Amino acid sequence: MAKEKGRKLIAQNKKARHDYLIIDTYECGLVLTGTEVKSLRQGRASLADGFVQIDGGEAWLHNVHVPEYSQGTWTNHSARRRRKLLLHREEIDKLESKSQETGHTIVPLALYFKDGRAKVEIALAKGKKEYDKRQTLREKQDRRETDRAISAARRKQRA
């Protein structure tokens, strides 16, 4: 069997980037069962309601939906069980102290395979207010409009 190389994206949490201001990101491993890995290899997962909680000096991923493996037997996993995250002690301590501050939380951004191993990208984030979300959307729309205008002007010059 050939060794896998590169990064294969399984799931992404686009809503988190909209709802939160991303302060810092971390890449960490996951402790998974065999049927979970097989289900992830089929590209099935959802990070929509996921969050990370530090409990007893360990990081745990909650509410991430990995559906049951279709060919699984009685050994199948439960879809929304909590999963342990593999991080260095210093990273866990830093995340724990920062997440205690008001308005800060830890959210998963992406779930992927990196060189054949399941990884999750988590972020220390601060919740945005409604006006911050509108401001971000307005900036994105303005950027899109200027890009369109520039590309239209370039097309006009070529013609």
N, C-alpha and C positions, 0 to 999 in steps of 0.2 A: 504494500500500500504506500503510495506516495505521500510525503508529508505536506500538509496544507501550508500555504504561504499567503501573506497579505491579510487584509481585513474584509470580512463579509458582514455587511450590516443586516441585522435581523429586524430590529424595531427601533423607532425613534420617537421621542416625546417632543413634538414641535410646539405643543401648547405650553410646555414649561418655559420655553424661551419667550413666549408672549406674556405669560402671567408673572414671570419672575425676572429680576435683574440678576444675572449670573455673576457671582463674585470670583469664584475659584472652581476649577474642575479637577477631578481625580479619575484615574483609570484603576479599576479593581477587579479581581477575580470573583467568581461565584462558586459556592459549594452546591452542586447539583446532583440529582440522582440520574441513573441511566436513561429512564424514560423521558426526563426533562430535556436531556441533551438531544435525544432523538427527535423530540417535538420541536426543539429550537432549530435543528438542522433542516427541518421542513419549512422553516421561516415563519413560524407561528408564535407570536407573543404580543402583548400589549402593555405599554408602560403608562397608560393614561392616568391611572389613579395612584401610581406608585410613589412611595416616599421611603426615606432611610431614617432609621432610629438607632441611636447608640444606647445599648442596654448591657450593663455589666462589663463595660470595657470592650464590647464587641459590636460591630456594625451589622444591622439586619435590614434587609430589603423587604418591605411590606407591600401588599396589594398589587404586585406585578402578576399579570395573568399569563401563564404558560399553559395552554390547553393540554388535556390528557392525550397521550400518544395513542393513535388509533389502533395500532396492533398490540398495545400493552395488555397485560393480563391483570391479575390481582395485585401485581407489584406496582401498578400505575400510581403516580403521584397525585396529590390534590392540586387543583389549578391555581389557587391563590395562597398557597402556604408561604410562610416567611422563609427567606433564604439568607444564609450567612454570607457576608462580604469579606473578601480577603484583602486587608489593608495593613500597612505597617503601623506599629504602635504610635509613632509620632503623628501620623496622619489621623488616626482615630482620636487621639487626644486633642489635636488642633480642631477637628470637626466638632467634637463634643463641646469644647469651650466656645466656639463661634456660634454653634446652633442654639446655645442657651440665651444668646442676645435676642432682644425683642425683634420680631419680624423676620428672623432668619430661619431657614429650613434647609434640608438636604433632599434634593430631587434627582431621580435618574433621568439622564438625557438620551442615552443610546444603549442598545444591547447588541453585541456583535461578537463574531468569532475572530480572534487574532492569532494567526499561526496555529489554528486548530483548537484553541482554548477559548471558552466562553468568557467574555469580559463585559463589564457594564461601566459606562461613563457616568459618574455622579457629579453633582455640582452643589456647592454651597451657594444658596440663593436668598435674595430678599424680595418679599412680595411687592409687586407694583401696585400703585393706586390706579384708579380708573383713568384719571387724567394723564398719567404716565403712559398707559397703554394707548390712548388716543394720540399722544405726542409721537410715540414710536411708529404707529401706523401712518401718521401724517408724514414723518420723515421718510419712511419707506416709499410712500406714494410719490413724494417730491423727487426722490432719487430716481425712481422709475421714469417719471416724466422727463427729467433732464437727460437721462440716458436715451430715451426715445427721440428727444429733440436733437441731440448730438448725432445720433445715427441717421436721422432724416436729413440733417444738414450735410453729412458726409456723402450720403447717397446722391443728393442734389449736386454736390461738387463733382462727383464721378461722371454724372450724366451730361 
